[in-house]
Amino acid sequence: LQHSVAINSGFRNSGITVGRGGKVMMAVRSTHCLEVPLTHKGKLMVSEEYIEFLVHIANGKMEENT
């Protein structure tokens, strides 16, 4: 679903990839892009509050493109 939303919102370079060990990653790419790991070896490296902040920012950018 997220991939369809990203593509339909104009993020044409978005995609889903499967990494080593079967790890599935969703990438939403546009002219504004930032890719950073949030976990390492199964451990969350940032606070849940920070993830909520990132989601808020990302949702705002998605709304700008609709």
PDB file of N, H, CA, C and O in Angstrom:
ATOM      1  N   LEU A   1       0.825  -1.197   0.000  1.00  0.00           N
ATOM      2  CA  LEU A   1       0.000   0.000   0.000  1.00  0.00           C
ATOM      3  C   LEU A   1       0.867   1.258   0.000  1.00  0.00           C
ATOM      4  O   LEU A   1       0.613   2.174  -0.782  1.00  0.00           O
ATOM      5  N   GLN A   2       1.901   1.322   0.874  1.00  0.00           N
ATOM      6  H   GLN A   2       2.107   0.577   1.509  1.00  0.00           H
ATOM      7  CA  GLN A   2       2.739   2.502   0.931  1.00  0.00           C
ATOM      8  C   GLN A   2       3.437   2.754  -0.399  1.00  0.00           C
ATOM      9  O   GLN A   2       3.599   3.903  -0.810  1.00  0.00           O
ATOM     10  N   HIS A   3       3.845   1.694  -1.065  1.00  0.00           N
ATOM     11  H   HIS A   3       3.713   0.760  -0.732  1.00  0.00           H
ATOM     12  CA  HIS A   3       4.518   1.861  -2.355  1.00  0.00           C
ATOM     13  C   HIS A   3       3.574   2.499  -3.362  1.00  0.00           C
ATOM     14  O   HIS A   3       3.978   3.406  -4.090  1.00  0.00           O
ATOM     15  N   SER A   4       2.330   2.049  -3.420  1.00  0.00           N
ATOM     16  H   SER A   4       2.002   1.312  -2.829  1.00  0.00           H
ATOM     17  CA  SER A   4       1.348   2.627  -4.343  1.00  0.00           C
ATOM     18  C   SER A   4       1.099   4.094  -4.019  1.00  0.00           C
ATOM     19  O   SER A   4       1.007   4.923  -4.925  1.00  0.00           O
ATOM     20  N   VAL A   5       0.991   4.416  -2.746  1.00  0.00           N
ATOM     21  H   VAL A   5       1.065   3.742  -2.010  1.00  0.00           H
ATOM     22  CA  VAL A   5       0.779   5.809  -2.337  1.00  0.00           C
ATOM     23  C   VAL A   5       1.963   6.663  -2.761  1.00  0.00           C
ATOM     24  O   VAL A   5       1.783   7.764  -3.280  1.00  0.00           O
ATOM     25  N   ALA A   6       3.172   6.161  -2.542  1.00  0.00           N
ATOM     26  H   ALA A   6       3.318   5.267  -2.120  1.00  0.00           H
ATOM     27  CA  ALA A   6       4.370   6.919  -2.915  1.00  0.00           C
ATOM     28  C   ALA A   6       4.412   7.164  -4.424  1.00  0.00           C
ATOM     29  O   ALA A   6       4.642   8.292  -4.860  1.00  0.00           O
ATOM     30  N   ILE A   7       4.198   6.135  -5.212  1.00  0.00           N
ATOM     31  H   ILE A   7       4.012   5.219  -4.858  1.00  0.00           H
ATOM     32  CA  ILE A   7       4.229   6.268  -6.667  1.00  0.00           C
ATOM     33  C   ILE A   7       3.138   7.220  -7.145  1.00  0.00           C
ATOM     34  O   ILE A   7       3.397   8.095  -7.971  1.00  0.00           O
ATOM     35  N   ASN A   8       1.925   7.057  -6.633  1.00  0.00           N
ATOM     36  H   ASN A   8       1.715   6.346  -5.962  1.00  0.00           H
ATOM     37  CA  ASN A   8       0.808   7.897  -7.051  1.00  0.00           C
ATOM     38  C   ASN A   8       0.956   9.341  -6.589  1.00  0.00           C
ATOM     39  O   ASN A   8       0.306  10.232  -7.134  1.00  0.00           O
ATOM     40  N   SER A   9       1.803   9.584  -5.590  1.00  0.00           N
ATOM     41  H   SER A   9       2.331   8.860  -5.147  1.00  0.00           H
ATOM     42  CA  SER A   9       2.042  10.942  -5.094  1.00  0.00           C
ATOM     43  C   SER A   9       3.180  11.628  -5.836  1.00  0.00           C
ATOM     44  O   SER A   9       3.511  12.776  -5.539  1.00  0.00           O
ATOM     45  N   GLY A  10       3.777  10.941  -6.791  1.00  0.00           N
ATOM     46  H   GLY A  10       3.509  10.009  -7.032  1.00  0.00           H
ATOM     47  CA  GLY A  10       4.827  11.559  -7.589  1.00  0.00           C
ATOM     48  C   GLY A  10       6.235  11.145  -7.224  1.00  0.00           C
ATOM     49  O   GLY A  10       7.193  11.646  -7.814  1.00  0.00           O
ATOM     50  N   PHE A  11       6.389  10.251  -6.275  1.00  0.00           N
ATOM     51  H   PHE A  11       5.611   9.843  -5.796  1.00  0.00           H
ATOM     52  CA  PHE A  11       7.715   9.777  -5.892  1.00  0.00           C
ATOM     53  C   PHE A  11       8.083   8.591  -6.779  1.00  0.00           C
ATOM     54  O   PHE A  11       8.034   7.440  -6.343  1.00  0.00           O
ATOM     55  N   ARG A  12       8.446   8.878  -8.014  1.00  0.00           N
ATOM     56  H   ARG A  12       8.485   9.812  -8.369  1.00  0.00           H
ATOM     57  CA  ARG A  12       8.641   7.846  -9.030  1.00  0.00           C
ATOM     58  C   ARG A  12       9.821   6.922  -8.770  1.00  0.00           C
ATOM     59  O   ARG A  12       9.856   5.811  -9.298  1.00  0.00           O
ATOM     60  N   ASN A  13      10.776   7.351  -7.975  1.00  0.00           N
ATOM     61  H   ASN A  13      10.748   8.254  -7.546  1.00  0.00           H
ATOM     62  CA  ASN A  13      11.951   6.522  -7.702  1.00  0.00           C
ATOM     63  C   ASN A  13      11.782   5.649  -6.472  1.00  0.00           C
ATOM     64  O   ASN A  13      12.752   5.056  -6.002  1.00  0.00           O
ATOM     65  N   SER A  14      10.583   5.560  -5.948  1.00  0.00           N
ATOM     66  H   SER A  14       9.794   6.043  -6.331  1.00  0.00           H
ATOM     67  CA  SER A  14      10.332   4.757  -4.757  1.00  0.00           C
ATOM     68  C   SER A  14      10.336   3.283  -5.106  1.00  0.00           C
ATOM     69  O   SER A  14      10.083   2.896  -6.247  1.00  0.00           O
ATOM     70  N   GLY A  15      10.625   2.468  -4.106  1.00  0.00           N
ATOM     71  H   GLY A  15      10.831   2.782  -3.179  1.00  0.00           H
ATOM     72  CA  GLY A  15      10.643   1.043  -4.383  1.00  0.00           C
ATOM     73  C   GLY A  15      10.704   0.202  -3.129  1.00  0.00           C
ATOM     74  O   GLY A  15      10.853   0.712  -2.019  1.00  0.00           O
ATOM     75  N   ILE A  16      10.587  -1.076  -3.325  1.00  0.00           N
ATOM     76  H   ILE A  16      10.466  -1.491  -4.227  1.00  0.00           H
ATOM     77  CA  ILE A  16      10.682  -2.059  -2.250  1.00  0.00           C
ATOM     78  C   ILE A  16      11.820  -2.991  -2.612  1.00  0.00           C
ATOM     79  O   ILE A  16      11.883  -3.505  -3.729  1.00  0.00           O
ATOM     80  N   THR A  17      12.719  -3.208  -1.662  1.00  0.00           N
ATOM     81  H   THR A  17      12.667  -2.791  -0.755  1.00  0.00           H
ATOM     82  CA  THR A  17      13.832  -4.111  -1.902  1.00  0.00           C
ATOM     83  C   THR A  17      13.914  -5.129  -0.776  1.00  0.00           C
ATOM     84  O   THR A  17      13.437  -4.892   0.334  1.00  0.00           O
ATOM     85  N   VAL A  18      14.521  -6.257  -1.079  1.00  0.00           N
ATOM     86  H   VAL A  18      14.909  -6.449  -1.981  1.00  0.00           H
ATOM     87  CA  VAL A  18      14.753  -7.292  -0.075  1.00  0.00           C
ATOM     88  C   VAL A  18      16.262  -7.421   0.084  1.00  0.00           C
ATOM     89  O   VAL A  18      16.977  -7.749  -0.863  1.00  0.00           O
ATOM     90  N   GLY A  19      16.729  -7.157   1.298  1.00  0.00           N
ATOM     91  H   GLY A  19      16.148  -6.890   2.067  1.00  0.00           H
ATOM     92  CA  GLY A  19      18.153  -7.210   1.573  1.00  0.00           C
ATOM     93  C   GLY A  19      18.585  -8.580   2.044  1.00  0.00           C
ATOM     94  O   GLY A  19      17.844  -9.559   1.949  1.00  0.00           O
ATOM     95  N   ARG A  20      19.785  -8.625   2.547  1.00  0.00           N
ATOM     96  H   ARG A  20      20.387  -7.831   2.624  1.00  0.00           H
ATOM     97  CA  ARG A  20      20.342  -9.873   3.077  1.00  0.00           C
ATOM     98  C   ARG A  20      19.499 -10.374   4.234  1.00  0.00           C
ATOM     99  O   ARG A  20      19.022  -9.590   5.055  1.00  0.00           O
ATOM    100  N   GLY A  21      19.327 -11.648   4.292  1.00  0.00           N
ATOM    101  H   GLY A  21      19.715 -12.285   3.626  1.00  0.00           H
ATOM    102  CA  GLY A  21      18.565 -12.242   5.378  1.00  0.00           C
ATOM    103  C   GLY A  21      17.070 -12.006   5.280  1.00  0.00           C
ATOM    104  O   GLY A  21      16.339 -12.230   6.245  1.00  0.00           O
ATOM    105  N   GLY A  22      16.603 -11.550   4.104  1.00  0.00           N
ATOM    106  H   GLY A  22      17.196 -11.369   3.320  1.00  0.00           H
ATOM    107  CA  GLY A  22      15.174 -11.363   3.912  1.00  0.00           C
ATOM    108  C   GLY A  22      14.622 -10.064   4.459  1.00  0.00           C
ATOM    109  O   GLY A  22      13.404  -9.907   4.538  1.00  0.00           O
ATOM    110  N   LYS A  23      15.480  -9.124   4.841  1.00  0.00           N
ATOM    111  H   LYS A  23      16.469  -9.252   4.777  1.00  0.00           H
ATOM    112  CA  LYS A  23      15.024  -7.833   5.354  1.00  0.00           C
ATOM    113  C   LYS A  23      14.357  -7.047   4.234  1.00  0.00           C
ATOM    114  O   LYS A  23      14.969  -6.793   3.196  1.00  0.00           O
ATOM    115  N   VAL A  24      13.096  -6.661   4.447  1.00  0.00           N
ATOM    116  H   VAL A  24      12.599  -6.868   5.289  1.00  0.00           H
ATOM    117  CA  VAL A  24      12.331  -5.912   3.452  1.00  0.00           C
ATOM    118  C   VAL A  24      12.422  -4.429   3.776  1.00  0.00           C
ATOM    119  O   VAL A  24      12.185  -4.022   4.914  1.00  0.00           O
ATOM    120  N   MET A  25      12.771  -3.608   2.762  1.00  0.00           N
ATOM    121  H   MET A  25      12.963  -3.939   1.838  1.00  0.00           H
ATOM    122  CA  MET A  25      12.910  -2.174   2.966  1.00  0.00           C
ATOM    123  C   MET A  25      12.047  -1.424   1.961  1.00  0.00           C
ATOM    124  O   MET A  25      12.012  -1.768   0.779  1.00  0.00           O
ATOM    125  N   MET A  26      11.361  -0.409   2.435  1.00  0.00           N
ATOM    126  H   MET A  26      11.390  -0.130   3.395  1.00  0.00           H
ATOM    127  CA  MET A  26      10.546   0.452   1.595  1.00  0.00           C
ATOM    128  C   MET A  26      11.253   1.791   1.510  1.00  0.00           C
ATOM    129  O   MET A  26      11.597   2.373   2.539  1.00  0.00           O
ATOM    130  N   ALA A  27      11.475   2.287   0.304  1.00  0.00           N
ATOM    131  H   ALA A  27      11.195   1.813  -0.531  1.00  0.00           H
ATOM    132  CA  ALA A  27      12.128   3.576   0.115  1.00  0.00           C
ATOM    133  C   ALA A  27      11.191   4.499  -0.647  1.00  0.00           C
ATOM    134  O   ALA A  27      10.703   4.161  -1.725  1.00  0.00           O
ATOM    135  N   VAL A  28      10.949   5.660  -0.075  1.00  0.00           N
ATOM    136  H   VAL A  28      11.345   5.935   0.801  1.00  0.00           H
ATOM    137  CA  VAL A  28      10.174   6.710  -0.753  1.00  0.00           C
ATOM    138  C   VAL A  28      11.187   7.766  -1.145  1.00  0.00           C
ATOM    139  O   VAL A  28      11.785   8.412  -0.284  1.00  0.00           O
ATOM    140  N   ARG A  29      11.381   7.941  -2.439  1.00  0.00           N
ATOM    141  H   ARG A  29      10.895   7.416  -3.138  1.00  0.00           H
ATOM    142  CA  ARG A  29      12.430   8.840  -2.919  1.00  0.00           C
ATOM    143  C   ARG A  29      11.853   9.930  -3.818  1.00  0.00           C
ATOM    144  O   ARG A  29      11.004   9.686  -4.675  1.00  0.00           O
ATOM    145  N   SER A  30      12.343  11.124  -3.587  1.00  0.00           N
ATOM    146  H   SER A  30      13.033  11.322  -2.891  1.00  0.00           H
ATOM    147  CA  SER A  30      11.992  12.265  -4.435  1.00  0.00           C
ATOM    148  C   SER A  30      13.227  13.132  -4.535  1.00  0.00           C
ATOM    149  O   SER A  30      14.343  12.657  -4.323  1.00  0.00           O
ATOM    150  N   THR A  31      13.039  14.386  -4.854  1.00  0.00           N
ATOM    151  H   THR A  31      12.133  14.772  -5.026  1.00  0.00           H
ATOM    152  CA  THR A  31      14.184  15.290  -4.892  1.00  0.00           C
ATOM    153  C   THR A  31      14.673  15.598  -3.490  1.00  0.00           C
ATOM    154  O   THR A  31      15.820  16.011  -3.317  1.00  0.00           O
ATOM    155  N   HIS A  32      13.821  15.404  -2.474  1.00  0.00           N
ATOM    156  H   HIS A  32      12.889  15.068  -2.615  1.00  0.00           H
ATOM    157  CA  HIS A  32      14.207  15.555  -1.077  1.00  0.00           C
ATOM    158  C   HIS A  32      14.367  14.160  -0.501  1.00  0.00           C
ATOM    159  O   HIS A  32      13.395  13.407  -0.429  1.00  0.00           O
ATOM    160  N   CYS A  33      15.562  13.807  -0.094  1.00  0.00           N
ATOM    161  H   CYS A  33      16.351  14.419  -0.153  1.00  0.00           H
ATOM    162  CA  CYS A  33      15.789  12.436   0.343  1.00  0.00           C
ATOM    163  C   CYS A  33      16.763  12.406   1.513  1.00  0.00           C
ATOM    164  O   CYS A  33      17.747  13.146   1.543  1.00  0.00           O
ATOM    165  N   LEU A  34      16.475  11.552   2.458  1.00  0.00           N
ATOM    166  H   LEU A  34      15.676  10.951   2.434  1.00  0.00           H
ATOM    167  CA  LEU A  34      17.377  11.297   3.562  1.00  0.00           C
ATOM    168  C   LEU A  34      17.197   9.848   3.963  1.00  0.00           C
ATOM    169  O   LEU A  34      16.106   9.438   4.360  1.00  0.00           O
ATOM    170  N   GLU A  35      18.257   9.077   3.862  1.00  0.00           N
ATOM    171  H   GLU A  35      19.143   9.410   3.540  1.00  0.00           H
ATOM    172  CA  GLU A  35      18.198   7.669   4.229  1.00  0.00           C
ATOM    173  C   GLU A  35      19.120   7.428   5.404  1.00  0.00           C
ATOM    174  O   GLU A  35      20.327   7.647   5.307  1.00  0.00           O
ATOM    175  N   VAL A  36      18.564   6.982   6.504  1.00  0.00           N
ATOM    176  H   VAL A  36      17.583   6.804   6.583  1.00  0.00           H
ATOM    177  CA  VAL A  36      19.342   6.699   7.696  1.00  0.00           C
ATOM    178  C   VAL A  36      18.808   5.438   8.356  1.00  0.00           C
ATOM    179  O   VAL A  36      17.607   5.170   8.298  1.00  0.00           O
ATOM    180  N   PRO A  37      19.678   4.666   8.979  1.00  0.00           N
ATOM    181  CA  PRO A  37      19.190   3.486   9.700  1.00  0.00           C
ATOM    182  C   PRO A  37      18.534   3.907  11.018  1.00  0.00           C
ATOM    183  O   PRO A  37      19.006   4.823  11.692  1.00  0.00           O
ATOM    184  N   LEU A  38      17.456   3.236  11.370  1.00  0.00           N
ATOM    185  H   LEU A  38      17.073   2.492  10.822  1.00  0.00           H
ATOM    186  CA  LEU A  38      16.798   3.464  12.652  1.00  0.00           C
ATOM    187  C   LEU A  38      17.064   2.317  13.621  1.00  0.00           C
ATOM    188  O   LEU A  38      16.882   2.454  14.831  1.00  0.00           O
ATOM    189  N   THR A  39      17.501   1.179  13.068  1.00  0.00           N
ATOM    190  H   THR A  39      17.650   1.068  12.085  1.00  0.00           H
ATOM    191  CA  THR A  39      17.836   0.028  13.889  1.00  0.00           C
ATOM    192  C   THR A  39      19.203  -0.502  13.466  1.00  0.00           C
ATOM    193  O   THR A  39      19.679  -0.238  12.362  1.00  0.00           O
ATOM    194  N   HIS A  40      19.812  -1.248  14.366  1.00  0.00           N
ATOM    195  H   HIS A  40      19.424  -1.462  15.263  1.00  0.00           H
ATOM    196  CA  HIS A  40      21.080  -1.914  14.064  1.00  0.00           C
ATOM    197  C   HIS A  40      21.095  -3.235  14.823  1.00  0.00           C
ATOM    198  O   HIS A  40      20.994  -3.270  16.049  1.00  0.00           O
ATOM    199  N   LYS A  41      21.223  -4.310  14.069  1.00  0.00           N
ATOM    200  H   LYS A  41      21.305  -4.281  13.073  1.00  0.00           H
ATOM    201  CA  LYS A  41      21.230  -5.662  14.647  1.00  0.00           C
ATOM    202  C   LYS A  41      20.010  -5.898  15.534  1.00  0.00           C
ATOM    203  O   LYS A  41      20.103  -6.494  16.607  1.00  0.00           O
ATOM    204  N   GLY A  42      18.876  -5.420  15.060  1.00  0.00           N
ATOM    205  H   GLY A  42      18.801  -4.936  14.188  1.00  0.00           H
ATOM    206  CA  GLY A  42      17.625  -5.641  15.768  1.00  0.00           C
ATOM    207  C   GLY A  42      17.358  -4.692  16.921  1.00  0.00           C
ATOM    208  O   GLY A  42      16.318  -4.791  17.571  1.00  0.00           O
ATOM    209  N   LYS A  43      18.279  -3.771  17.188  1.00  0.00           N
ATOM    210  H   LYS A  43      19.124  -3.690  16.660  1.00  0.00           H
ATOM    211  CA  LYS A  43      18.113  -2.830  18.291  1.00  0.00           C
ATOM    212  C   LYS A  43      17.695  -1.468  17.757  1.00  0.00           C
ATOM    213  O   LYS A  43      18.317  -0.949  16.830  1.00  0.00           O
ATOM    214  N   LEU A  44      16.647  -0.882  18.331  1.00  0.00           N
ATOM    215  H   LEU A  44      16.142  -1.303  19.084  1.00  0.00           H
ATOM    216  CA  LEU A  44      16.187   0.452  17.967  1.00  0.00           C
ATOM    217  C   LEU A  44      17.225   1.464  18.433  1.00  0.00           C
ATOM    218  O   LEU A  44      17.549   1.519  19.619  1.00  0.00           O
ATOM    219  N   MET A  45      17.748   2.263  17.511  1.00  0.00           N
ATOM    220  H   MET A  45      17.485   2.219  16.547  1.00  0.00           H
ATOM    221  CA  MET A  45      18.825   3.200  17.812  1.00  0.00           C
ATOM    222  C   MET A  45      18.338   4.614  18.118  1.00  0.00           C
ATOM    223  O   MET A  45      19.131   5.468  18.516  1.00  0.00           O
ATOM    224  N   VAL A  46      17.063   4.864  17.939  1.00  0.00           N
ATOM    225  H   VAL A  46      16.419   4.170  17.616  1.00  0.00           H
ATOM    226  CA  VAL A  46      16.484   6.179  18.213  1.00  0.00           C
ATOM    227  C   VAL A  46      15.248   5.990  19.082  1.00  0.00           C
ATOM    228  O   VAL A  46      14.744   4.875  19.218  1.00  0.00           O
ATOM    229  N   SER A  47      14.769   7.062  19.659  1.00  0.00           N
ATOM    230  H   SER A  47      15.178   7.968  19.548  1.00  0.00           H
ATOM    231  CA  SER A  47      13.583   6.963  20.503  1.00  0.00           C
ATOM    232  C   SER A  47      12.326   6.840  19.651  1.00  0.00           C
ATOM    233  O   SER A  47      12.308   7.247  18.490  1.00  0.00           O
ATOM    234  N   GLU A  48      11.288   6.280  20.234  1.00  0.00           N
ATOM    235  H   GLU A  48      11.303   5.949  21.178  1.00  0.00           H
ATOM    236  CA  GLU A  48      10.004   6.205  19.536  1.00  0.00           C
ATOM    237  C   GLU A  48       9.468   7.605  19.275  1.00  0.00           C
ATOM    238  O   GLU A  48       8.781   7.829  18.278  1.00  0.00           O
ATOM    239  N   GLU A  49       9.774   8.552  20.164  1.00  0.00           N
ATOM    240  H   GLU A  49      10.332   8.370  20.974  1.00  0.00           H
ATOM    241  CA  GLU A  49       9.370   9.944  19.964  1.00  0.00           C
ATOM    242  C   GLU A  49       9.992  10.504  18.681  1.00  0.00           C
ATOM    243  O   GLU A  49       9.337  11.234  17.937  1.00  0.00           O
ATOM    244  N   TYR A  50      11.256  10.158  18.427  1.00  0.00           N
ATOM    245  H   TYR A  50      11.788   9.565  19.031  1.00  0.00           H
ATOM    246  CA  TYR A  50      11.928  10.618  17.211  1.00  0.00           C
ATOM    247  C   TYR A  50      11.288  10.010  15.968  1.00  0.00           C
ATOM    248  O   TYR A  50      11.121  10.695  14.958  1.00  0.00           O
ATOM    249  N   ILE A  51      10.930   8.737  16.033  1.00  0.00           N
ATOM    250  H   ILE A  51      11.066   8.181  16.853  1.00  0.00           H
ATOM    251  CA  ILE A  51      10.258   8.096  14.905  1.00  0.00           C
ATOM    252  C   ILE A  51       8.925   8.786  14.632  1.00  0.00           C
ATOM    253  O   ILE A  51       8.580   9.015  13.473  1.00  0.00           O
ATOM    254  N   GLU A  52       8.170   9.121  15.675  1.00  0.00           N
ATOM    255  H   GLU A  52       8.450   8.935  16.617  1.00  0.00           H
ATOM    256  CA  GLU A  52       6.912   9.850  15.500  1.00  0.00           C
ATOM    257  C   GLU A  52       7.165  11.206  14.845  1.00  0.00           C
ATOM    258  O   GLU A  52       6.388  11.638  13.993  1.00  0.00           O
ATOM    259  N   PHE A  53       8.244  11.878  15.236  1.00  0.00           N
ATOM    260  H   PHE A  53       8.875  11.528  15.928  1.00  0.00           H
ATOM    261  CA  PHE A  53       8.619  13.153  14.630  1.00  0.00           C
ATOM    262  C   PHE A  53       8.899  12.978  13.139  1.00  0.00           C
ATOM    263  O   PHE A  53       8.411  13.755  12.319  1.00  0.00           O
ATOM    264  N   LEU A  54       9.684  11.961  12.788  1.00  0.00           N
ATOM    265  H   LEU A  54      10.081  11.330  13.454  1.00  0.00           H
ATOM    266  CA  LEU A  54       9.990  11.702  11.377  1.00  0.00           C
ATOM    267  C   LEU A  54       8.731  11.407  10.574  1.00  0.00           C
ATOM    268  O   LEU A  54       8.580  11.890   9.452  1.00  0.00           O
ATOM    269  N   VAL A  55       7.828  10.615  11.144  1.00  0.00           N
ATOM    270  H   VAL A  55       7.950  10.223  12.055  1.00  0.00           H
ATOM    271  CA  VAL A  55       6.569  10.294  10.462  1.00  0.00           C
ATOM    272  C   VAL A  55       5.761  11.565  10.229  1.00  0.00           C
ATOM    273  O   VAL A  55       5.166  11.736   9.165  1.00  0.00           O
ATOM    274  N   HIS A  56       5.735  12.455  11.217  1.00  0.00           N
ATOM    275  H   HIS A  56       6.218  12.315  12.082  1.00  0.00           H
ATOM    276  CA  HIS A  56       5.013  13.726  11.078  1.00  0.00           C
ATOM    277  C   HIS A  56       5.593  14.557   9.933  1.00  0.00           C
ATOM    278  O   HIS A  56       4.849  15.097   9.114  1.00  0.00           O
ATOM    279  N   ILE A  57       6.919  14.656   9.878  1.00  0.00           N
ATOM    280  H   ILE A  57       7.524  14.217  10.543  1.00  0.00           H
ATOM    281  CA  ILE A  57       7.582  15.400   8.799  1.00  0.00           C
ATOM    282  C   ILE A  57       7.289  14.758   7.443  1.00  0.00           C
ATOM    283  O   ILE A  57       6.955  15.454   6.484  1.00  0.00           O
ATOM    284  N   ALA A  58       7.415  13.437   7.364  1.00  0.00           N
ATOM    285  H   ALA A  58       7.687  12.872   8.143  1.00  0.00           H
ATOM    286  CA  ALA A  58       7.181  12.725   6.105  1.00  0.00           C
ATOM    287  C   ALA A  58       5.740  12.892   5.643  1.00  0.00           C
ATOM    288  O   ALA A  58       5.490  13.104   4.457  1.00  0.00           O
ATOM    289  N   ASN A  59       4.786  12.799   6.575  1.00  0.00           N
ATOM    290  H   ASN A  59       4.989  12.627   7.539  1.00  0.00           H
ATOM    291  CA  ASN A  59       3.378  12.975   6.204  1.00  0.00           C
ATOM    292  C   ASN A  59       3.124  14.380   5.680  1.00  0.00           C
ATOM    293  O   ASN A  59       2.355  14.560   4.735  1.00  0.00           O
ATOM    294  N   GLY A  60       3.757  15.365   6.276  1.00  0.00           N
ATOM    295  H   GLY A  60       4.381  15.218   7.043  1.00  0.00           H
ATOM    296  CA  GLY A  60       3.621  16.750   5.782  1.00  0.00           C
ATOM    297  C   GLY A  60       4.129  16.893   4.362  1.00  0.00           C
ATOM    298  O   GLY A  60       3.519  17.576   3.539  1.00  0.00           O
ATOM    299  N   LYS A  61       5.261  16.238   4.075  1.00  0.00           N
ATOM    300  H   LYS A  61       5.757  15.684   4.743  1.00  0.00           H
ATOM    301  CA  LYS A  61       5.804  16.295   2.704  1.00  0.00           C
ATOM    302  C   LYS A  61       4.890  15.565   1.715  1.00  0.00           C
ATOM    303  O   LYS A  61       4.727  15.998   0.574  1.00  0.00           O
ATOM    304  N   MET A  62       4.298  14.455   2.162  1.00  0.00           N
ATOM    305  H   MET A  62       4.431  14.103   3.089  1.00  0.00           H
ATOM    306  CA  MET A  62       3.365  13.742   1.295  1.00  0.00           C
ATOM    307  C   MET A  62       2.146  14.620   0.993  1.00  0.00           C
ATOM    308  O   MET A  62       1.679  14.653  -0.145  1.00  0.00           O
ATOM    309  N   GLU A  63       1.631  15.326   1.996  1.00  0.00           N
ATOM    310  H   GLU A  63       2.011  15.299   2.921  1.00  0.00           H
ATOM    311  CA  GLU A  63       0.494  16.203   1.794  1.00  0.00           C
ATOM    312  C   GLU A  63       0.811  17.328   0.824  1.00  0.00           C
ATOM    313  O   GLU A  63      -0.048  17.722   0.034  1.00  0.00           O
ATOM    314  N   GLU A  64       2.032  17.853   0.871  1.00  0.00           N
ATOM    315  H   GLU A  64       2.729  17.534   1.512  1.00  0.00           H
ATOM    316  CA  GLU A  64       2.462  18.916  -0.046  1.00  0.00           C
ATOM    317  C   GLU A  64       2.392  18.445  -1.497  1.00  0.00           C
ATOM    318  O   GLU A  64       2.173  19.251  -2.401  1.00  0.00           O
ATOM    319  N   ASN A  65       2.575  17.164  -1.718  1.00  0.00           N
ATOM    320  H   ASN A  65       2.753  16.510  -0.984  1.00  0.00           H
ATOM    321  CA  ASN A  65       2.644  16.625  -3.081  1.00  0.00           C
ATOM    322  C   ASN A  65       1.302  16.116  -3.600  1.00  0.00           C
ATOM    323  O   ASN A  65       1.235  15.608  -4.720  1.00  0.00           O
ATOM    324  N   THR A  66       0.241  16.239  -2.820  1.00  0.00           N
ATOM    325  H   THR A  66       0.296  16.652  -1.911  1.00  0.00           H
ATOM    326  CA  THR A  66      -1.071  15.788  -3.319  1.00  0.00           C
ATOM    327  C   THR A  66      -1.831  16.927  -3.938  1.00  0.00           C
ATOM    328  O   THR A  66      -2.952  16.736  -4.410  1.00  0.00           O
TER     329      THR A  66
END
